[in-house]
């Protein structure tokens, strides 16, 4: 283990990262709150301000490599158009890989996701997503049909290019969920999938219906990691280096049937193809097609260095004063506060872990389409 890797794995280092992340995030949340009057004056300007307040830096910290397999003819269009991204939901950090590729093409701050409603209440990220007009759902179709459609319609006049991320499987892949999902596939006469859950077609259908004419294409995205690794967010924070491979196909939106039944059948066929791509990766260690490695942009790192300098300097002064004061009570209170902050960060990390994931899809019996 190198010196840098050793430093990254230390608790104190994690505590400082958690401090910078939480405090900078709360400051951004406060700044977003201050943009509320701006929405009344200029909705588009408020949107642009909120786009630039949202950024991520964890890929720089871990040094994770990202290799893109795609058609060279499609590559110049990425980041230059609105698109619906259909990504498999198999890993704890697949959302982070999605953010990484959004950043590589300059659409991180403006991109959207269909997320469960509970995430809107998570400090920093959830609150930030509210101002970024992320589409939230309760996973109750009769309630979601109207609210999701309205949220999607609001994006039709969005001022900057965005990608709308969909995990059509509805929940992260686990052995139990896969077994139940394949029972449903058998009961419905659908081909069984080896590497995916049966896709939920209604969310995809309503997304395509409401973004047709605003989004140009569907980016069918299939993610895997080399050497059969199962990456975790805790591993990322420890500075562990992973190598992600992503296979992306650009499919023009106009080829997707407009009727509900045709759209559902198209999505099922898409997932059968995704399954074949994963089988190819398992057997050969790579996806089909040419390789492109999008370069890292410096802005997330600059953003992180700015917040670190801004927040760590006063923290250092505070620690010096606490130590020099000699007050045992004050020092103990500071240690307790740091421990609470550490537990808070660990709790947020825990929400991404596979064994702590949603119970959605775990119930025996028929599942909603």
N, C-alpha and C positions, 0 to 999 in steps of 0.2 A: 504493500500500500504506500503510495507516494505521500509526501508531506501535505500537498494540497487536498488530496482525498481524505487524509486523516483529519485535517482541520474541518472539512465539510461535515464529517461524521460526529463532531463534538456537540454536546448538549448546549453549551454556551453559544455556539454559532447558530444553532437552531433557534435559540431564544431570541437572538438579535434579529434573525430573519423574520421570526414571528412578530416581533415588536414593530419592525419597519412595515411589514405587510398590514398588520392590523391598524396601526396609527395612520399610515398613509391612506389606507382604505377608508377609514372613518372620516379623514379630512376630505377625501374625494366625495364621500357620501354627503358631507355638509355642503361642499361646493355645488353638488348636484341639486341639493335642496334649495340653494340660492338661485338656481336657474328657473325655478317655478314661475316667477313673474315674467321671465323672458318668453315663456311659452305663450303668454297672452299677447305679447308684442310681435314675436316672430317665431313661429313653430319650427321652421327649418333651421334658423340660427341656433335655437335651443338644442335641436338635434345634433348639429355639428359640434357644439360645445361639449355635449355629453359623450359623443364619439371619442373626442380627444382626451377625455378624462379617464377613459377605460383602457388599461394596458396590462400586459403580463410579461414576466421575466424569467420564469422558472426554467425555461429551456436553456437559457444562458448559464444558469447556475449548474445544472446537471451535465451539460455538454452533450445532451442526447442528439444522436445523428438521425436525420430524416431523409429517406430516399423515396423519390416519387417515380412510379411507373405510369406513363401516360403517353397518349398520342402526341407527337411533336406539333401536329397541326392544331390541336386543341390548347396546348400549353400557353400560347400568347393571349388567349381569351381569359385565362384565369385571373381574377381580380379586376377585370374590365367589364364585367356584366353581373347582373343579379342571377343567382342560381339557388336551386334546392339541392342540398348535399345529403345523400342517403348513406349513413355510415353504420357498420356493424357495431354491436354493443357487447364486446367480449372481454374488455380489460378495465382495470380500475382507473387507468389514466387515458382512456380513449378520448374523453372530452378534452384533455390537455393537449393531445396530439392534434385534435381538431383546431384548437386555438393556435397551436404552433403553425399549422399550414395556412390558417387565415392570416396570421402575421406575416408569413413569408410572401404573401401576395397583397399585403397592404389593406386587408379588409377586417382586421381583428376588432377594432372599435365599433364597427357598424354591423357586424354579423349578428345573427339571431339564432335562437334555438327554441324548440318546443319542449318546455320543461314542466315538471310537476309543480303544482301550486305551492307545496311546502317549502320549496327552495327560495321563494320570494321573501321568506322571513329570516333567512340566514344572514347574519350581519356581514357587511362589506359586499360580498359577491351578490347575494340575493337583492339587497337594496340597490346596488349598482344596476343590476339587470332591470329593475323596475323602471329606472329612468332611461334605459336603453331600449325600452319597448319590447322586451323579451315576451314571447307568447307563453302564458302559463295555462295549464289544464289540470282538472281535478280527476281525470281518468274516469269520469262518469259521462258517457256520451251524450245523454239528453241535456245535461247542463253545459257541456263543452261545445256542442254543435254551434250555438249562437255566439258564445264569447270568443271562441277561437277564430271563427269566421270574421268577426268584427275586428279582432286584433290584426289579422292578416290583411284585411282591407285597408287598415290604417297604414300599412307599409307600402302601399302602391305608389305613394308620392314621396317615398323616402329620398332624401337629397343626395345620398352617396351609394355606391355599389355595396351590396351585402350578399352574404351567403346565409341561407336558412338551413340549419342543421336539423336533421330528423334521425332519431334512432327508431326505425319502424318496428323493431322487435318489442318496443315498449318498456323493456326492462333488461338488465344485464344478464348475460348468459351464465347459467349455473347448471350442473348436471340434473338437479331435480326439476328445474324449470324446463330444461330441454326434453326430459322424459315426458312431462305433462303436455308440452307443446306438440310433440310428435304423436301422442295419443289423439290430440285434437285433429292433427293433420290426417291421421288414419281414418278417423270418424267422418271427415269431410271429403275423403277421397283425394286428398292432395299429396303430391310427392313429399317424402320425408327429407328433411335436411340434416346434414351431419354436423355442420359447424355453426348453425344459426337457429334461432327460434323462428316459429311461424310469424311472418310480419303481420302487424295490425293495419288493415287497409284503410280504415275510415279516416285516421289522422292524415295519412298520405293523400287520400282522395280530396279532403277538404282543403289541404294546402295547395295542391295543384289547381284545384278549382278557383281558389281566391287569388292565386299569384299568376295565373295564366295571363299572359300579356305584359306582366311586370317582370317576371323571371324568364330568362332566355333558355335555360337548360336545367336538366338534372345531372348532378355529378355523382355517379355511382361510385362510392368509395369503399374499398375493402382494406382493412388494416391488419397487420400482423407484426410480430417482433422476432428478430433473429434468435437462433439457438434455443427456441422453445421457451423464451423468458416470459415470466408473468410479472410485468413491471407494476410497481405500486407508487403512490404519491409519497409515501414515507421514504422509499428508495430514492426518488427524485430529490427530496429535501436533503438526504444524506449525500447528495452529489453523485449517486451512482449513474453511470453512463449506459444508456440503452440505445439500441439501433432499431428504429421503426421503419417499416416498409409499407407504403400506401399505394394501392392500385386505383387509379381514377379513370373512369370513362365519361366523356361528355356526351349526353344524350339530349338532343333538342326537345324542348317541351312539347312541341306540336305533334310528336310521334306518339304521345301518350293518349289513349282514348279518353274522350270527354265524359262518357257515361260511367256511372259508378261501378257497374259490373265489369266493364271492359278495363277500367283503371285498376280494379282489384286483381283481375287476372294478370294484367301486365306486371304488377308488383310481385305477385307470386312467382312469375317466370323470372323476374329480375333476381330474386333471392335464390332460385335454383342455379342461376348463372354465378352468383356470388359464391355459392357453395362449391361450385366447380373450380373457381379461382383459388379458394382456400385449399382445396385438395391438391391443386397444382403446386401451391406454395409448400404444403407439407411434404410433397414428394421431391421437389426440386430445390427448395430453399429460396425461391424467388417467384415473383409474379410474371405473367407474360408481358411482352412489350418492351419498348425502349426505356432507359433509365434517365431521369433528370434529377439533379440535386439543387433545389432552389436555395440561393444564398441567404444567410442570415442578414437581417437588417439591423443597423446599430441602434435604432431608436428605443427598443425595449431596454437595452443595457444602459443607455444614457438616462432614460427615465428612472431606472433602478438606482443608479449612482447619485442622481439628483436627490431622490428621497432619502437615501442612506446618509448622505452628507448633511441634509437638512435636519434629520431626526436623531442621528447617532451623536452628533456633537453636543447638543443640550443634554442628552442622556449621560454622556461621559462627565460633563460638568456636575450633573446632579449626583452621580455616584461618588465623585471625589468629595463633594460636600457632605454626603451621608457618612462616608468613612471617616472623614476628618472630624465630624461632630462627636463621634464616640458614643452616641446614644444607642444602647442595645435595643430599646423598644423600636426606634426608627429603623434600624437595620433589619430587625425581625419582620417589621411591617413591609419593608421593601422586598425581602425574600418571599414573603407570603404573596405579595402582589405579582412577582415574577412567576411564582409557581402557578398561580391562578391563570396568568396569561398563557403559560406553557400548556396547561390542561385545556384551555380554550382552543388553542391551535390544534392540539391533538384531537379534540372532539371534532373539529372541522375536517381534519384529515380522515377521521374514522367514518365520516359520512360517505366517503368514496370507496371504502373497502368492500370487496365482493361479499364477504360473509356478513356484512352489516347493511347490505343493499336492501332495496325494496322487496316486500313480500309479494308484490304484484306478479302474477304468473305462477305462484307457488300453490294455489288452491287446486284441489282435485276437482274434476268435473269440467264441463264445457267452459271455454273462455270466450269473452267478447271478441268479435271480429276486429 
